[in-house]
């Protein structure tokens, strides 16, 4: 059982949209939570480093999804 090109592109668009919109919102909420957490400065810094890594990985994921979408759009295959 496969999906059509149109259906696959729709799913990829939804994933791109989710990646683009949700990560900044989550980041803002986590930054606020860290600020009010009462954790020592060193621990907050370390957690902030991890959050930056996650944000960068999200950017890579966005780029991969975009490249995949372009490849599928250019392709002639209609069922995946």
N, C-alpha and C positions, 0 to 999 in steps of 0.2 A: 504494500500500500504506500503510495507516494503523495506528494503534494504538488500542485501546479506551480509554475513560476510565479504567477500572480500571488498565490497564497504564501509562498516562501518569502517573496519580497515584502509582503505585508507584515509577516512575523519579524523580519529583520528590521523593518521600519519601527515597529513597536519596541524592539530591543534597543535600538539606537535612541529612540525617544526616552525610554526609561533610563538608560545610562546617562543621557544628557541632562535630564531633569532631576533625577533622584539623588545622584551622588553629591551635588552641591548642597542640597537640602540636608542630607544626612550629615555631611561635613559640618555644616553650621550648627546643627543640634549637638553633635558630639563635641565641638569646640566649646559650646556653652556648658555642656555637662562637665567637661574637664575644668572649666573655669570655676564652677561652683562645687566641685567635688571635694575640696579640702585636701587633696593629695599634695604631697610635697612637690616643690618646683621641679626637681629632677625627674620625678616620675611623670609629671605632666609633660615635660619636654620629651621624654622617651615615647610616651603615648602619641604625642603630636608627630613625632618622626614616623611612627607606624601609620598614622592617618595620612601623612603625605605620601607614603609608599602606596597605600591603597588608592589614593586619588590619581597617582601616576599610572597605576595599573588600569584603572578605569579609563584613563585617556587612551591607553594602548588598546583596550578592548573596543572602545569606540572606533578607533582607527581600523581595527581588523574587521569589525562589522561593516563599516563603510566600504572597505576594499572588497569584501565579499559581495555586498550589494551591487557594486559596480561590475564585478566579474559576472554575476548572474544576469544582470541587465544586458550585458553585451553578448552573452551566450545565446545560442539558438535552442538549447534544450528547454523543454517545457514541463517535464515531470522529473521530480527529484526524489 
